[in-house]
């Protein structure tokens, strides 16, 4: 199913996720893109790219890892995987592992498949993959499955205080 495009001016206040509120309050330009989420889809990110008719390299997934015991967010293209060693290096750590999903949900305030790098319950150190700079805009989860927010990579980095580094592989 093709995704729908809704400009921020048409976004209803009652349906705004914390991610949308964060972008709105920061005054950055963004667009929300909704699609019908299929609970049986094997990959949330690839599902979003296909449903919205976007290249998988332009749609980014939000992953939560532990670097030396501290939760850290990595934002990488859905077409790639996270290089844990590169993530640890990007934040000055030694060792990274994927975080427990329950801890990621509890800390960010979002459910798996809908974790956004924006508007998290607790702001975590964030690393945005350097490939984001290759696109005028990128899409990340807007805070729930079936809803993406599209914005300039520079705005995404600024809103999340992200380090921009090559942390994706493949």
N, CA and C of each residue as an Amber inpcrd file, in Angstrom:
protein
   510
   0.8420000  -1.1770000   0.0000000   0.0000000   0.0000000   0.0000000
   0.8900000   1.2450000   0.0000000   0.5730000   2.1850000  -0.8590000
   1.3560000   3.4160000  -0.9630000   1.1020000   4.2840000   0.2640000
   2.1340000   4.9130000   0.7840000   2.0190000   5.7690000   1.9550000
   1.3530000   7.0880000   1.6110000   0.8220000   7.7370000   2.6220000
   0.2190000   9.0470000   2.4290000   1.1400000  10.1020000   2.9870000
   1.0330000  11.2730000   2.4480000   1.8950000  12.3730000   2.8420000
   1.0510000  13.4050000   3.5660000   1.4680000  13.8320000   4.7380000
   0.7420000  14.8580000   5.4850000   1.7260000  15.9190000   5.9370000
   1.5290000  17.1280000   5.4970000   2.4060000  18.2210000   5.9090000
   2.1500000  18.5300000   7.3790000   3.1500000  19.1440000   8.0140000
   3.0190000  19.4100000   9.4380000   1.8210000  20.2790000   9.7530000
   1.4350000  21.1570000   8.8590000   0.3070000  22.0310000   9.1180000
  -1.0070000  21.2450000   9.2020000  -1.0270000  20.0490000   8.6380000
  -2.2390000  19.2360000   8.6690000  -2.2130000  18.2030000   9.7980000
  -1.1230000  18.1510000  10.5340000  -1.0020000  17.1770000  11.6230000
  -1.9300000  17.5780000  12.7650000  -2.7650000  16.6660000  13.2030000
  -3.6540000  16.9480000  14.3190000  -2.8630000  16.9060000  15.6200000
  -3.1230000  17.8680000  16.4830000  -2.4050000  17.9470000  17.7510000
  -2.6240000  16.6950000  18.5930000  -3.8520000  16.1770000  18.6270000
  -4.1500000  15.0130000  19.4510000  -3.4370000  13.7540000  19.0120000
  -3.0290000  13.6700000  17.7490000  -2.3790000  12.4660000  17.2490000
  -0.8610000  12.6150000  17.1840000  -0.3610000  13.7370000  17.6360000
   1.0810000  13.9830000  17.5730000   1.8180000  13.1090000  18.5810000
   2.8350000  12.4300000  18.0900000   3.6880000  11.6310000  18.9650000
   4.7310000  12.5670000  19.5900000   5.4510000  12.1160000  20.6170000
   6.5220000  12.9540000  21.1720000   7.5680000  13.3420000  20.1230000
   7.8050000  12.4720000  19.1360000   8.7690000  12.7850000  18.0750000
   8.2820000  13.9640000  17.2380000   7.0110000  13.9600000  16.8770000
   6.4370000  15.0420000  16.0820000   6.4190000  16.3330000  16.8940000
   6.0590000  16.2260000  18.1520000   6.0560000  17.4030000  19.0250000
   7.4640000  18.0000000  19.1170000   8.4800000  17.1570000  19.2430000
   9.8630000  17.6420000  19.3350000  10.2570000  18.4010000  18.0700000
   9.9120000  17.8610000  16.9100000  10.2390000  18.5310000  15.6410000
   9.4640000  19.8360000  15.5160000   8.1940000  19.8120000  15.8560000
   7.3590000  21.0130000  15.7770000   7.8940000  22.1070000  16.7000000
   8.1870000  21.7360000  17.9410000   8.6620000  22.7280000  18.9140000
  10.0300000  23.3000000  18.5360000  10.8350000  22.5130000  17.8310000
  12.1480000  22.9940000  17.3930000  12.0350000  23.8970000  16.1650000
  10.8850000  23.8890000  15.5260000  10.6700000  24.7380000  14.3610000
  11.3290000  24.2600000  13.0860000  11.6680000  22.9790000  13.0200000
  12.2930000  22.4570000  11.7990000  11.2120000  22.0470000  10.8050000
  11.5750000  22.0410000   9.5340000  10.6500000  21.5780000   8.5090000
  10.6390000  20.0530000   8.5220000   9.4550000  19.4990000   8.4710000
   9.3240000  18.0490000   8.4400000   8.0200000  17.6920000   7.7560000
   7.9240000  16.4570000   7.3700000   6.7150000  15.8980000   6.7820000
   6.4710000  14.5660000   7.4680000   5.2270000  14.2840000   7.7830000
   4.9060000  12.9560000   8.3060000   4.4110000  12.1010000   7.1480000
   4.7430000  10.8260000   7.2100000   4.3420000   9.8660000   6.1720000
   3.7560000   8.6440000   6.8750000   2.5000000   8.4020000   6.6120000
   1.8200000   7.2670000   7.2350000   1.6040000   6.1530000   6.2080000
   1.5780000   4.9310000   6.6970000   1.2830000   3.7760000   5.8590000
   0.6160000   2.7260000   6.7240000  -0.0410000   1.7890000   6.0760000
  -0.7100000   0.7050000   6.7900000   0.3350000  -0.3080000   7.2320000
   0.5710000  -0.4080000   8.5330000   1.5620000  -1.3440000   9.0700000
   1.0070000  -2.7700000   9.0330000   1.8230000  -3.6920000   8.5550000
   1.4770000  -5.1130000   8.5250000   2.1860000  -5.8080000   9.6820000
   1.4610000  -6.2550000  10.7020000   2.0950000  -6.9020000  11.8540000
   2.9360000  -8.1310000  11.4900000   2.6960000  -8.7160000  10.3190000
   3.4530000  -9.8970000   9.8970000   4.7250000  -9.5290000   9.1220000
   4.9520000  -8.2580000   8.8900000   6.1340000  -7.8460000   8.1210000
   7.4030000  -8.2570000   8.8720000   8.3590000  -8.8640000   8.1570000
   9.5750000  -9.3380000   8.8210000  10.5330000  -8.2110000   9.2310000
  10.4380000  -7.0420000   8.5890000  11.3280000  -5.9220000   8.8940000
  10.5280000  -4.6350000   8.8720000  10.4570000  -3.9620000  10.0190000
   9.7010000  -2.7110000  10.1010000  10.2560000  -1.6720000   9.1260000
  11.5680000  -1.5370000   9.0730000  12.2000000  -0.5240000   8.2380000
  12.0170000  -0.7600000   6.7580000  12.2460000  -2.0030000   6.3180000
  12.0660000  -2.3070000   4.9010000  10.5950000  -2.1960000   4.5110000
   9.7070000  -2.5390000   5.4410000   8.2750000  -2.3750000   5.2000000
   7.9620000  -0.9010000   4.9600000   8.5140000  -0.0170000   5.7760000
   8.2740000   1.4210000   5.6320000   8.7850000   1.9240000   4.2880000
  10.0020000   1.5430000   3.9230000  10.5810000   2.0010000   2.6610000
   9.7070000   1.5630000   1.4850000   9.3060000   0.3100000   1.4840000
   8.4900000  -0.2040000   0.3900000   7.1240000   0.4790000   0.3530000
   6.4740000   0.5850000   1.5060000   5.1370000   1.1780000   1.5630000
   5.1520000   2.6490000   1.1360000   6.2360000   3.3350000   1.4140000
   6.3230000   4.7590000   1.0870000   6.9630000   5.0150000  -0.2730000
   7.4330000   3.9600000  -0.9210000   8.0480000   4.1130000  -2.2320000
   9.3900000   4.8290000  -2.1790000  10.1330000   4.6100000  -1.1050000
  11.4350000   5.2510000  -0.9210000  12.5620000   4.2260000  -1.0110000
  13.7350000   4.7020000  -1.3630000  14.9130000   3.8340000  -1.3650000
  15.2350000   3.4500000   0.0820000  15.5590000   2.1910000   0.3380000
  15.8900000   1.7720000   1.7010000  17.0730000   2.5510000   2.2990000
  17.9130000   3.1170000   1.4490000  19.0600000   3.8970000   1.9420000
  18.6290000   5.2540000   2.5120000  17.3940000   5.6670000   2.2290000
  16.8850000   6.9590000   2.7030000  16.0150000   6.8060000   3.9520000
  15.6440000   5.5820000   4.2800000  14.8310000   5.3060000   5.4640000
  15.7600000   4.7280000   6.5230000  15.7460000   5.3300000   7.7010000
  16.6770000   4.9540000   8.7570000  15.9420000   4.3200000   9.9270000
  16.5760000   3.3010000  10.5060000  16.0220000   2.6340000  11.6800000
  16.7550000   3.1290000  12.9160000  16.0590000   3.0930000  14.0290000
  16.6130000   3.5170000  15.3030000  16.8770000   2.2770000  16.1360000
  18.1390000   2.0520000  16.4610000  18.5350000   0.8850000  17.2510000
  19.1120000   1.3610000  18.5790000  18.8150000   0.6230000  19.6290000
  19.3620000   0.9620000  20.9410000  20.3670000  -0.1170000  21.3250000
  21.5620000   0.3340000  21.6480000  22.6510000  -0.5620000  22.0400000
  23.1640000  -0.1450000  23.4110000  23.9930000  -1.0000000  23.9760000
  24.6960000  -0.6650000  25.2190000  26.1630000  -0.5220000  24.8810000
  26.7180000   0.6270000  25.2000000  28.1420000   0.8520000  25.0060000
  28.7560000   0.9870000  26.3960000  29.6000000   0.0370000  26.7310000
  30.2190000   0.0000000  28.0590000  29.1730000   0.1570000  29.1640000
  28.0110000  -0.4740000  28.9620000  26.9470000  -0.4730000  29.9670000
  25.9620000   0.6740000  29.8670000  26.2130000   1.6590000  29.0130000
  25.3120000   2.8110000  28.8770000  24.4960000   2.6960000  27.5910000
  23.1910000   2.9060000  27.6940000  22.3480000   2.8470000  26.5090000
  22.7240000   3.9650000  25.5490000  22.7780000   3.6090000  24.2730000
  23.1850000   4.5240000  23.2130000  22.3150000   4.2370000  21.9910000
  21.9230000   5.2820000  21.2760000  21.0780000   5.1430000  20.0950000
  21.9340000   5.2090000  18.8410000  21.6480000   4.3220000  17.8950000
  22.2850000   4.3480000  16.5820000  21.1700000   4.4810000  15.5510000
  21.3750000   5.3690000  14.5760000  20.3870000   5.5910000  13.5250000
  21.0790000   5.2490000  12.2110000  20.6460000   4.1410000  11.6020000
  21.3110000   3.6120000  10.4010000  20.2740000   3.2920000   9.3280000
  20.6870000   3.2600000   8.0560000  19.7420000   2.9240000   6.9890000
  19.1540000   1.5340000   7.1910000  17.8920000   1.3640000   6.7960000
  17.2520000   0.0610000   6.9510000  17.8790000  -0.9800000   6.0340000
  18.6230000  -0.5210000   5.0410000  19.2900000  -1.4380000   4.1110000
  20.6160000  -1.9610000   4.6580000  21.0220000  -1.4760000   5.8190000
  22.3230000  -1.8360000   6.3900000  22.1450000  -2.4180000   7.7820000
  23.2470000  -2.8870000   8.3380000  23.2350000  -3.3290000   9.7310000
  24.1560000  -2.4250000  10.5330000  24.0250000  -2.4910000  11.8240000
  24.8310000  -1.6680000  12.7180000  26.1730000  -2.3330000  12.9790000
  27.2360000  -1.5750000  12.8290000  28.5830000  -2.0320000  13.1650000
  28.8150000  -1.6410000  14.6230000  28.6810000  -2.6190000  15.5180000
  28.7760000  -2.3480000  16.9550000  30.1490000  -1.8000000  17.3580000
  31.1940000  -2.2960000  16.7180000  32.5420000  -1.8180000  17.0280000
  32.6750000  -0.3340000  16.6410000  32.1330000   0.0440000  15.4810000
  32.1840000   1.4350000  15.0340000  31.3430000   2.3260000  15.9440000
  30.2070000   1.8060000  16.4130000  29.3720000   2.5780000  17.3340000
  30.1190000   2.8670000  18.6260000  30.7380000   1.8370000  19.1960000
  31.4980000   2.0230000  20.4310000  32.5870000   3.0750000  20.2270000
  33.2930000   2.9680000  19.1260000  34.3620000   3.9190000  18.8200000
  33.8200000   5.3430000  18.6730000  32.6620000   5.4930000  18.0310000
  32.0810000   6.8140000  17.7820000  31.7340000   7.5620000  19.0610000
  31.4420000   6.8120000  20.1320000  31.0970000   7.4660000  21.4020000
  32.2120000   7.3330000  22.4380000  33.3860000   6.9200000  21.9850000
  34.5310000   6.8200000  22.8890000  34.4830000   5.6250000  23.8110000
  33.7450000   4.5970000  23.4140000  33.6370000   3.3940000  24.2330000
  34.4990000   2.2720000  23.7060000  34.4570000   1.1620000  24.4360000
  35.2690000   0.0060000  24.0590000  34.4320000  -1.1320000  23.4830000
  33.2460000  -1.3590000  24.0680000  32.4630000  -2.5330000  23.6750000
  30.9860000  -2.1780000  23.5890000  30.3590000  -2.6480000  22.5210000
  28.9310000  -2.4100000  22.3350000  28.2100000  -3.7270000  22.0700000
  27.0010000  -3.8170000  22.6040000  26.1100000  -4.9420000  22.3480000
  24.7150000  -4.3620000  22.1610000  23.8570000  -5.1200000  21.5370000
  22.4790000  -4.6540000  21.3990000  21.8200000  -4.6400000  22.7750000
  21.0070000  -3.6350000  23.0240000  20.3280000  -3.5050000  24.3150000
  19.1660000  -4.4820000  24.4110000  18.7940000  -4.8000000  25.6200000
  17.6100000  -5.6010000  25.8670000  16.4090000  -4.8120000  25.3390000
  15.5490000  -5.4260000  24.5080000  14.4070000  -4.7010000  23.9460000
  13.5160000  -4.0440000  25.0040000  13.2930000  -4.7110000  26.1200000
  12.4480000  -4.1330000  27.1750000  13.0950000  -2.8760000  27.7560000
  14.4090000  -2.8970000  27.9200000  15.1150000  -1.7120000  28.4300000
  15.0460000  -0.5700000  27.4210000  15.1490000  -0.9070000  26.1360000
  15.0570000   0.1140000  25.0820000  13.6720000   0.7540000  25.0960000
  12.6370000  -0.0540000  25.1940000  11.2740000   0.4710000  25.2240000
  11.0260000   1.3130000  26.4640000  11.4390000   0.8250000  27.6030000
  11.2340000   1.5330000  28.8650000  11.9470000   2.8830000  28.8670000
  13.1760000   2.9100000  28.3770000  13.9860000   4.1290000  28.4160000
  13.5420000   5.1550000  27.3730000  13.1890000   4.6950000  26.1710000
  12.8070000   5.6330000  25.1080000  11.3380000   6.0550000  25.1900000
  10.4990000   5.1940000  25.7660000   9.0710000   5.4740000  25.8070000
   8.3400000   5.0250000  24.5550000   9.0280000   4.3300000  23.6820000
   8.4430000   3.8470000  22.4260000   8.4760000   2.3240000  22.3850000
   7.6190000   1.7320000  21.5310000   7.6230000   0.2840000  21.3530000
   8.5640000  -0.0990000  20.2230000   9.0910000  -1.3110000  20.2960000
   9.9650000  -1.8380000  19.2360000   9.2720000  -1.7250000  17.8890000
  10.0120000  -1.2760000  16.9070000   9.4230000  -1.0480000  15.5920000
   8.8730000   0.3520000  15.4480000   8.8040000   1.0720000  16.5540000
   8.3130000   2.4500000  16.5360000   9.2160000   3.3810000  17.3080000
  10.4140000   2.9030000  17.6630000  11.3400000   3.7560000  18.4290000
  11.8620000   4.8530000  17.5170000  11.6860000   6.0700000  17.9530000
  12.1590000   7.2330000  17.2050000  13.3870000   7.7990000  17.9000000
  14.3050000   8.3840000  17.1280000  15.4280000   9.0560000  17.7760000
  15.0000000  10.3960000  18.3820000  13.8120000  10.8600000  18.0240000
  13.2870000  12.1470000  18.4960000  12.2990000  11.9560000  19.6340000
  12.2900000  12.8640000  20.5800000  11.2770000  12.8780000  21.6190000
  11.3050000  11.6980000  22.5620000  12.4750000  11.1470000  22.8020000
  12.5670000   9.9980000  23.7010000  12.3390000  10.4280000  25.1490000
  11.8040000   9.5120000  25.9390000  11.5340000   9.7720000  27.3480000
  12.8100000  10.2190000  28.0670000  13.9170000   9.5200000  27.8020000
  15.2110000   9.8800000  28.3730000  16.1640000  10.0750000  27.2000000
  16.7450000  11.2580000  27.0980000  17.6440000  11.5470000  25.9800000
  18.9160000  10.7160000  26.1230000  19.2100000   9.9490000  25.0940000
  20.3730000   9.0680000  25.0960000  21.4170000   9.5780000  24.1050000
  22.6820000   9.2580000  24.3340000  23.6980000   9.5950000  23.3300000
  23.2830000   8.9560000  22.0060000  23.4150000   9.7090000  20.9280000
  22.9340000   9.2600000  19.6230000  24.0220000   9.3950000  18.5760000
  24.1050000   8.3900000  17.7020000  25.0320000   8.4180000  16.5710000
  24.2110000   8.2120000  15.3030000  24.3240000   9.1670000  14.3870000
  23.6560000   9.0950000  13.0870000  24.6790000   8.6460000  12.0590000
  24.3390000   7.6080000  11.2970000  25.2690000   7.1270000  10.2840000
  25.5680000   8.2330000   9.2740000  26.8390000   8.3400000   8.9100000
  27.3030000   9.3960000   8.0040000  26.6290000   9.3530000   6.6380000
  26.0960000   8.2030000   6.2330000  25.4370000   8.1140000   4.9300000
  24.1950000   8.9950000   4.8480000  23.6660000   9.4240000   5.9810000
  22.4880000  10.3000000   5.9790000  22.7720000  11.5830000   5.2100000
  24.0230000  12.0220000   5.2430000  24.4040000  13.2660000   4.5600000
  24.2590000  13.1800000   3.0420000  24.1280000  11.9680000   2.5080000
  24.0090000  11.7740000   1.0600000  22.6060000  12.0910000   0.5490000
  21.6660000  12.3600000   1.4440000  20.2670000  12.5720000   1.0700000
  19.8010000  13.9500000   1.5230000  18.9550000  14.6100000   0.7240000
  18.4200000  15.8960000   1.1580000  17.5060000  15.7410000   2.3760000
  16.7880000  14.6170000   2.4310000  15.9590000  14.2910000   3.5870000
  16.0800000  12.8000000   3.8780000  15.8000000  12.4420000   5.1240000
  15.7460000  11.0420000   5.5300000  14.4590000  10.8300000   6.3180000
  14.0310000   9.5860000   6.3860000  12.8580000   9.2280000   7.1840000
  13.3040000   8.3910000   8.3700000  12.7240000   8.6830000   9.5180000
  12.9160000   7.8690000  10.7200000  11.5360000   7.6560000  11.3310000
  11.4280000   6.7250000  12.2250000  10.1430000   6.4890000  12.8780000
   9.6810000   7.7650000  13.5670000   8.3900000   8.0250000  13.4470000
   7.7960000   9.1810000  14.1110000   7.2350000   8.7940000  15.4750000
   7.5190000   7.5780000  15.9090000   7.1160000   7.1860000  17.2520000
   6.0710000   6.1000000  17.3360000   5.6480000   5.5970000  16.1910000
   4.7580000   4.4300000  16.2140000   4.8760000   3.7070000  14.8830000
   4.5640000   2.4380000  14.9050000   4.6280000   1.6330000  13.6870000
   3.6350000   2.1990000  12.6780000   4.0960000   2.3600000  11.4360000
   3.2250000   2.8780000  10.3980000   3.2710000   4.3900000  10.2500000
   4.1880000   5.0440000  10.9520000   4.2960000   6.4990000  10.8550000
   5.7690000   6.8920000  10.8620000   6.1740000   7.6030000   9.8080000
   7.5500000   8.0760000   9.6610000   7.5560000   9.5990000   9.6520000
   8.6850000  10.1710000  10.0160000   8.8760000  11.6080000   9.9220000
  10.0660000  11.8370000   9.0010000   9.8730000  12.7020000   8.0220000
  10.9160000  13.0050000   7.0420000  11.4580000  14.3950000   7.3220000
  12.7760000  14.4900000   7.4440000  13.4150000  15.7680000   7.7280000
  14.8440000  15.7670000   7.2060000  15.4470000  16.9390000   7.1760000
  16.8280000  17.0500000   6.7170000  17.7500000  16.3570000   7.7120000
  18.7900000  15.6580000   7.2290000  19.6950000  14.9620000   8.1450000
  20.3730000  15.9150000   9.1370000  20.6660000  17.1370000   8.7100000
  21.2680000  18.1110000   9.6250000  20.3280000  18.4620000  10.7670000
  19.0350000  18.5730000  10.4630000  18.0470000  18.8460000  11.5140000
  17.9200000  17.6580000  12.4550000  17.9400000  16.4460000  11.8970000
  17.8700000  15.2450000  12.7360000  19.0680000  15.2010000  13.6840000
  20.2510000  15.4700000  13.1560000  21.4600000  15.4670000  13.9860000
  21.3770000  16.5360000  15.0630000  20.9040000  17.7240000  14.7010000
  20.8170000  18.8190000  15.6720000  19.7890000  18.5200000  16.7720000
  18.6350000  17.9930000  16.3880000  17.5820000  17.7180000  17.3640000
  17.9560000  16.6180000  18.3470000  18.8140000  15.7070000  17.9370000
  19.1970000  14.5880000  18.7950000  20.5940000  14.7760000  19.4030000
  21.2300000  15.9050000  19.0910000  22.6260000  16.1430000  19.5080000
  23.5130000  14.9750000  19.0750000  23.2560000  14.4780000  17.8700000
  23.9350000  13.2770000  17.3990000  25.3690000  13.5400000  16.9500000
  26.1810000  12.5370000  17.1740000  27.4860000  12.4380000  16.5430000
  27.2090000  11.8190000  15.1830000  27.8130000  12.3580000  14.1380000
  27.6420000  11.7790000  12.8080000  28.9150000  11.0150000  12.4940000
  28.7670000   9.7150000  12.2660000  29.9260000   8.8420000  12.0480000
  29.5030000   7.6320000  11.2320000  30.4430000   6.9950000  10.5370000
  30.0970000   5.7760000   9.7830000  29.9240000   4.5850000  10.7330000
  28.6650000   4.2400000  11.0200000  28.4010000   3.1280000  11.9360000
  27.5580000   2.0250000  11.2990000  27.2820000   2.1560000   9.9930000
  26.5080000   1.1300000   9.2870000  27.4460000   0.3150000   8.4260000
  27.0620000  -0.9180000   8.1790000  27.8140000  -1.7550000   7.2450000
  26.8260000  -2.5210000   6.3890000  27.2870000  -2.8360000   5.1780000
  26.4590000  -3.6250000   4.2910000  25.6410000  -2.7600000   3.4470000
